[in-house]
Amino acid sequence: MQVSDILRVKGNALYTAAPDEPLADAVSVMAERDIGSLVVMEQGELVGMLSFREVILAMVKNGGSVTALPVRSAMDDAPLTCTLETDIDAVRRMMLDHHARYLPVMERKLLMGVISFYDVAKAVVDSQNFENKMLKAYIRDWPEQTAGSD
């Protein structure tokens, strides 16, 4: 299974922020949309990733307030990315090794979508459920042994 398979099921709705936009506005979008991250874009290019982790760190550094801060001050300016062809096992390893919950999916410099740890876990569980169903059907339809066939 590849990242493209996850995006095909999930869809590729994207929510973005600009680096100079107020961090408070970005946090409001995340809360309203019930999403954990925003892709930070500038002049059509990926320049960062903002997740609740970065927002919380910014709040701690600034006495609990993000009102006066721009997105740029909190974003991860070197986010880990993957491609449509990246194998899902490689994505799981990348996410675990780098403690990343969200990965922008890039095709050259074009942003194709974002996958989350949840998306990956759901795809793996769905795949395993399908395999289990097929194996159970195969076992249920197992041909009976006839005398002398071994």
N, C-alpha and C positions, 0 to 999 in steps of 0.2 A: 504494500500500500504506500502511496506517495501523498505528499502535501496536496497535490491537485485533487485527489480523491476527497479529502476533507473539505476543501473549499467548494467542490461541486455540490456536496450535501449541505454545507453550512451556508453557502452564498458568500458573496464578497462585499457586503456592506461595509463601508469604511467611515470612520469618524476621525476627523483630523483637528489639529490646532495649529496655530501659527506661533513661532517662537517668541514673538513680541506681544502676543495677546496676554491679558491678565490671567494669572494662574487661577484666580477665583472663578473666572468664567469657564475655564477648562474643567475645573472640578464640578461646576454646576452641570455642564454637559454630561460628564461621566455619571453623575448621580441621576439626572433626568432619564438618560438612556439605559441605566443599569448596566454599564460597561466598566471594565476594570482598566482600560487603557485608551490612549489616544495616540495616533501617529502624528508626529510633528513634522510638518511640511513647510518648505520655503522655496518659492519660485519653482514649484512642481517637483522638488526633490526631497527625499527623506533626509531629515537632519537630526531626528531624535525620536525618542519614545517616552511617553509619560504614562506611568501607571500609579496606582494608589501608593505603592511603595515609595516612589519619588516624592509624591505629595506629602506623605507622612514625614519623611526625612526633612523636607522643606519646612513643614510646620514646627518640627522640633527645633530646628536651627533658628526659627524666627518667632519664638515664644508663642506658638499656637496659631499664628495668623499667616495667611497667604495673600491677603488683600493687595498689598503693594508690590508683589513680585510678578515678574513676567514668567511665562512658561519656560523660557530659556534657562532661567536660574535653577529650575528643578529637574528638567528632563535628563534622560540618559542620552548623551550626545554620540554614543557609539553602540547603538543597539545591535544585538546578535540578530542575524537574518537567516532566512533559508530561501530555497527556490521551489518552484512547482514540482520539480523532479526529485527533491530531497526525500529519501526514504523515511517512513514514519519512525522506524527504530533509531535512525540517526537523529531525528528531531527529539525523540524522548531523551536520548543520551545528552544532546546539547542542552536541553532544558534542565535536566538534572544536574549536569556538571556546572552550569553557569547560574543555577538558581533563577532561571528565567521563566516567567509565567506567560509571556506574550512574545510572539515572533512575527515581525513583518515578513511577508512573502514577496520577494523581489524577482523580477525577470529583467535582468540587466539593471537599468536605473528606474524601471517602472514598478510602482507598488501594485501588487495584485490582490492583496488582502492581508489579514492578520489571523494567525491561529493562536489559540490559547492552550494552556495545559489541559483545561477542561475538554476542548475540542479533540485533543489527541487521546485523552483517556476514553472519551465517548466512542471514538472511532475504533480503538482497540477492543473495548467491551463489545461493541456491535459486531465486529469481525469475529471475535471468539464465540459469541452467541450463534452467529450464522454457521460457523464451523461445527459447533456442538450439535446444532439442529441437523446438519447434513450427516454427521457421523451417526446420530441416533436413527435417522431414516435408513442409512446404509445397514446398520446392525439389525434393525427391525425387518428389513427385506433380505437378510442374509439367506442365501440358498441352503436348503436342507442337504445334509450329507447323504449320499446313497451308499448302499453296501458295496464294498470293493473300491470305493474312490478315496484315495488318500494321498 
